[in-house]
Amino acid sequence: MEDIAKIKPGKLNLHASVEHAGYNHPSADYAHSHSLNLNAESFRSERNLKIAFFLTIFILITEFSGALISKSMALYSDSGHILVDASSLLLAWFAQMQVRKTPTEKNTYGYHRMGILAALFNSSLLLVISLILIYESYFRLVHPEIINSEIMIIFPLISLVVNIIIGMRIHKDIHSNLNLKSSFFHILGDSLISISIIAAGIIIYFTKFYYIDPIISLIVSPIIAIGAFSVINETINILLEGVPKEIDFAMVKDEILKTRGVKNVHDLHIWSMSKSFRLLSAHILVEKSVVKSSDICCIINNIQGTLEKKFNINHVVIQPEFDACDMTNSFCVHQNP
């Protein structure tokens, strides 16, 4: 095995993937296995989005039919809201298909960010919808509508049941897929609106107190806005390549420093391409006692396995060095001799 002493010091460009270096290690298959996991997540998410889309179309037809029969402006408004939701789910479905596309020479990371852009668009749209609902609720307080309360109860009840089915389908994946998280908040908003309309219909049926509908909507709409803000903040953090909120930067650095043979770590960057695809790059200063390429690869493997197991960081690139590089510009710069 070639000695490190024969290699130009200070610039050991060994990629974190051990199969590239040709060394056999128990964790050598981790990159391939995680790639399969990401693909499995993508297929499952796409299937759930497809089901959610067609069920939302069913809700749209149901709500619009109820609006035609009852002449209820509330149901007309909710039909418009659901139409936007159906469009958002269709966009999310399209984005999920883009994620599975093979990376190209132009787009070397693939199309993971398509899902993030779709989530940002969906959430921004949801925020706008919530503001419109607040405005409409205020307008209805000033000018209450006389409606058929029986239809106002029955049709939203059907929509609520279908929304619960959709929510149960996609809820388990929202922590690993930001696009599904955005869609889930759309569905949550639909469910809350359905509940408010049902409750309002019951009260109106017994009391003819038409003001209750906009009052409930004024309570529900800010909840929708809060969910939208949550997703918008997370998508912006991803687009700015910030550290994922679930990861403690200092803890990651400490774990790397615990690795035998690592003297220091610098130029450490952690970011994500999507909710479930996390990346890390770092320079490590190795001990002088580490003299073989095989030793370096073992160090990289150990770091790689630890980051995958403890932090679910999927793609790791490590550059080992014997001499510390210049960090005066906040980034690691090698000086040519």
N, C-alpha and C positions, 0 to 999 in steps of 0.2 A: 504494500500500500504506500502511495506516495506521501512523503513527509510534508507537513505544512511548511517546514523551514525552506523547502525548495520553491515555494510559491511566493509571489510578490506580496510582501507584508502590507497589512492595512486594508486590503481589498479582496476579501474572500467571498466571491459572489456565488454562494450555494443557495439554491432555492429550497424552500421548506418542504417541497414534495419529494420524498425520498425515492419514489420510483424514477424520477428524473436522474438521480445520482446513481441508481442501480444497486442500492444497498437493501438487503433483506432485513426487515425489522417487524416486530409484531404489530406495530401501528401503521404499517406501510399502506394498507388498504383503506385507511380512514377517509381519504379524499374521495375515492370511488364510491364508498358506501354512503357518504353524506350526499354525494351528487344524486344517488338513487333516491335518498330520502327527500331531497328538494324536488325531484321530479314527481315523486309520489304525492307530495303536498300539493304541487301544481295541478296534477290530474284531479285530485279530490276536490280542491277549491273550484276548479273549472266546472266539475260535475254539479257541485252544490249551487254555484252561481246560475247554471243553466236551469236547474229545477226552480230556484228562487225567481228567475225571470218569468218563466211560464206561469207560475202560481200568481205572480204579481199581475200579469196580464188578466188572469181570471178575476182577481180582486178589482181591477180597473173596470172590467165589464160589469161586474156586480154593482159597484158603487155608482157607476154612470147610469145603469138601469134604474137603480133606486132614486137617483136624482131626477130622472125623467118622469118617474111615476109620482114622486112626492112633491116635485117642484121645490125641493129644498136647496137653498143656496149653499148651505153647509156641505151637503153631499156633492154639489157641483164643484165646490172649492176643493174638497177632499179628492175628487176624481182627478182634478188637475195636479194635485200633489202626488198622487199615485202614478200618474203619467210620467212625471219627472223621475220618480223612483224607478219605474220600468226602464226608462232611458239610461239611468245611472247603472242599473244592474247589467243592461246590455253592454254599456261601455266597460264595466268591470270585467265582464265575461270576455270581451275582446282583448282587454289588457292582459288577462290571465293567459290567453292563447299566445300573446306576444312574448310572455316570460319564458315559454318553453322553446322559443326559437333558438337555433344554434348560433353561438357567437360568430361574428365575421371579422375580417381584417379591419373593417371600419369601426365596428362595434364589438370590441374585444371582450367586454363583460356581458354581452348579450343584451336583452331587453327588459331586465328586471325593473328598471326605473319607469317603464310604462305603467306598471301597476301603481307606483307611487304617484305619478302624475294624474292617473285616473282617480285615485283616492283624494288627492288635493282638489281636483275639480268637483268630485261628488260632495265633499265636505263643504266647499265654498258655496255650492249650489244649495246644500241643506241649510247653511247659515242664512242665505238669502230667503229661502222658503220660510224659515222661522220668523224672520223680520216681516215678511208679507203676512203671515198668519197673525202676528201681533197687530199689524195695521188693520187687517180685516176684522179682527175681534173688537177693536176699538170702534170701527165703523158700525158693527152690528149692535154694539151697546147704544149707539146714538139712534140707529134705525133698525130695530129688531124685525125679523121676518116671521110671518105666520106660516107654519109648515105642517105636513102630515107626520105626526109624532110616531105612529105605528111603523111606518116605513123607515123613519129615522132610527128606530131601534133594531129592526130585523136585518136590514142590509149591512150596516156596520158590524153587527154581530157575526155575520158570515165572514166578512173581511178579517175580523179579529182572529177567528179560528184558523183561517188560512195563514195569517201572519205569524201566529204562534208556531205552526208547522214549519214555516220557512225559517224562523228564528232558531228553532231547535236543530235544524239541518246545518246551519252555518256557525252557530255560537262556538262550537268546540274548536274552530279554526281561527277565530278572530285574534288570538294572541300571537299567532305566527304569520298572519297575513293582514297587512294594513288595509288592503283593498276590501277584504271581507269585513273588517272592522267598520269601515265607512258604510258599507252596505247594511251591516247589522244596525247601525244607528238610524239609517233610513227606515228600516223595518220597525225599530223601536218607536220612532216618531209616528209611523203609521198606526201602530198598536195603541199608543197613547191617545192619538186623535180619535181612533175608533171608540175607545173607552169613553172619552169625553162626550162624543156624539151620542153614544148609547145612554150614558147617565143623563145627559141633557134631554134626550127623548123621553126617558121615564119621568123626569120631573115635569117636563112640559105636558106630558100626557095627563098627569094628575092635577097640575096646578095652573097650566097655561102661562107659566112664568117664562117668557121667551128670552129674558136676559141671561138665563143660566148658561146657555150655549157659549156666548162670547166670554163669559167669566171663566169657564173651565178652559177654554182655549188660551186665555191669557196666562193661566197657570202652566199649561203644557208646553207652550211655545219656547219659553226660556230653557226648559230642560233639553229640548232639541238643539238649541243654540250651544249649550254647554258641551254636548257630545260632539258637535261639529268643531268647536274650538279645540277640543282634545285631539282630534285626528289631524286638524290643520297644523297644530304645533308640532306633532310628531313627523308629519310629512316634510315640513320645513327643516326640521333637524336632520332628517335623512338627506335632503337635497343639499344642505350645507355641509354634508359629510361630518356631522357632529358625532360624538361618542353616543351609542345607543343608551337610552335612559336606564335600561336594565343592567348595564355594565358599569362597575366601579373601576375607573381608570387606574387608581392607585393600587387596587387589589391585583389587577392584571400585571402591573409592573412588579409588584412584590412576588407574585408567583413565578415570573420569569427569572428574577434574581435568586430564587430558591433553587433553581436548576444547577446541579453540580457542574462546575467548569465555567459558569457565567460570572464574570467579575462586575460588569455594569451593563445597563441597557439605556439606550438613548434613541432619539429620532423615532419615538414610538407613536404610531398612529392607529386609531381604531375607528372604523366607520362601517356603514352598511349600504348595500345596494337595494335591499328591500327589508321588510320586517324580519324575515327569517334567514337572510343571506348576509352574514357579518364577515368583515375582513380586518386583517391586522398586518402591519409591516413594522419592522423594528431593526435596529442595529444592536448587536450584542458584542461587548468586549469580553473575549474569552481569556482564561488563565493561560499563562505562558507554558504551563505544564501540558496543555493540550497540544499534541504535536502531530497527530495523524488525521487524515481526512475522515477516516471512519469514526474517530472520536467526535469530530465536529458534527457529523451526521447524526450521531447518537444524541448529542445535545439538542440539535434541531428537532429530532423525533420526540424527545421528552417534552420540549416546550410545546410542540404541536399537539401532542396527546393531551397535555394538561389544559391547554386553551380550549380544545374541543370538548373535553369532559366537563370542565368547571364553568365555562363561559359560553359554550355553544358558538364559538368563533369558527367559521367554516373554512376560511381561506387565509393561510398564514404565509407570509414571506419574511424570512430572517436573513440578514446579512451579518455574518460573523467577522470580527476584526481583532487584530492583535494590538493595534495602536489606535487610540482615540482620535476621532476626526474633528475637524473645526466646526463648532456649533455657534459661532459668533452671529450668524444670521438666522438663528432659530431652526435652521435645517442643517442636516449633516452634509458637509462639503469636504471632499477629498482633495488634498493639494497634490498636484503632480510634482514629482521630484525634479 
